[in-house]
Amino acid sequence: MNVKPILLRTNATDTFRPDTIGDAELLVVDFSEQDRQSMLLQHKVYRLIDQTKLTEEIQDLLNITLMAYAVDQTVSREINGYLNWSRHFRCYVPVKILPKWEAIQEELQKMLSFLSGDKWEFVFREGTPDTAKLISKKYAFPNTLTKVCLFSGGLDSFIGAIDLLHRGDHLALVGHHKKGGGEGQTQEELFQLLKSTYPNQNVVNFPFYVQPNQAFEGAQKEVSSRARSILFIGLGLAVANCCNNIPLIIPENGFISLNVPLTFTRHGSHSTRTTHPYFLYSFQQILNKLSIPIQIDNPYQFKTKGEMVGDCENPALLKAHFKSTLSCAHPDQARFKKLPPGTHCGYCTPCLIRRASLEVNGLRDTKYVMNVQTDPIHVHKGSGRDPRAFRLALERFRVMNPRHTLIHIMNSGPLSHFSQQELIDLTNMYRKGMQEIEQILP
């Protein structure tokens, strides 16, 4: 597997170039001029937050998360990956407090490698102040904000925001969208709904635009996005840092957070680890060692999606508007069937878990591109892959006892930081999640 060298540049006067890369093609991620549309990564992060209000540690961390997202989306697995998948990156990164980053180098490499299924290496060097053009922040940061909540526009994030607001929190909602698609519009519509429903609380929306430029010289097209969550969390941490380091809430049901491989062929980077407990735990340890006093919390890690729906603090609001949320991995499929934008494909893993969680609570989405209960499932087509994998997983699950279930869920990643009781709770949650799926895929 060839090493792909990556150079992060945050200062226009930075002339550093690694001298040990041989004939390898160097990919430069240049953040020194934020308004350039010819960059590898186009974004408008500093139109929503003031860069000067970020601590040095958060500035460096945000640069690294933006870089990792850009690299993940613009270095082809097929061209650069071992067996057309796992890539090897060596990233040359300038930082402001070199000893702190050298102290967590190994942890950062291990965490990112676990997340994306690639091999990440970091070579840190003493950097200079960022020279990106600072754009006046668009949004104020009310002193009353108590939590930052990641807000994708999906069902889990909608429930998470409802629960926090219903308990009296004042929220900064952090969303992320690219060009096209319906994510940005969905996030804005749900934000306006929450704002009008809870008029006595501060709700501020931060809809970050971040778009990898796959037409950039040296960039390649990569359709997977295994490292996306590190960007999402990096944006959330930046907002939390601007709000006096308030907690960052990541509302995700525990079943999909574990994302236990459904078949023996879906291990490694083929099974995403976006909010896996080990990934979030590792991220928290890095924050602690960098002296960043922000707590990351997924309050639903022991709940299935069905339990999240059933336990929502404002069930009337959820029942009236759950159809406005977007949980699908393939929302663009609707246009090929001439269906309205935002129609769920019905066959991807998020759609199947969503449908099961709703039906176990007596709720139904109005329309799917493919109805897995009535439409024929073609196992050799992409639309049949996830339903078939779930059916195979259900066959094995039906003969598992709790002990075998625990061993099985450990295939998703390390869980050694959990107590014995927490492991029992995870096992019970996973079993209930599979039982929810069984309701729609008998």
Secondary structure, 3 states (H helix, E strand, C coil): CCEEEEEEECCCCCCCCCCCCCCCCCEEEECCCCCCCCCCEEECHHHCCCHHHCCHHHHHHHHHHHHHHHHHHHCCHHHHCECCCECEEEEEEEECCHHHHHHCHHHHHHHHHHHHCCEEEEEEEECCCCCCCCCCCCCCCCCCCCEEEECCCCHHHHHHHHHHHHCCCCEEEEEEECCCCCHHHHHHHHHHHHHHHCCCCCEEEEEEEEEECCCCCCCCCCCCCCCHHHHHHHHHHHHHHHCCCCCEECCCCHHHHHCCCCCCCCCHHHCCCCCCHHHHHHHHHHHHHCCCCCCEECCCCCCCHHHHHHCCCCHHHHHHHHHHCCCCCCCCHHHHCCCCCCCECCCCHHHHHHHHHHHCCCCCCCCECCCCCCCCCCCCCHHHHHHHHHHHHHHHHCCCCHHHHHHHHHHHCCCCCCCHHHHHHHHHHHHHHHHHHHHHCC
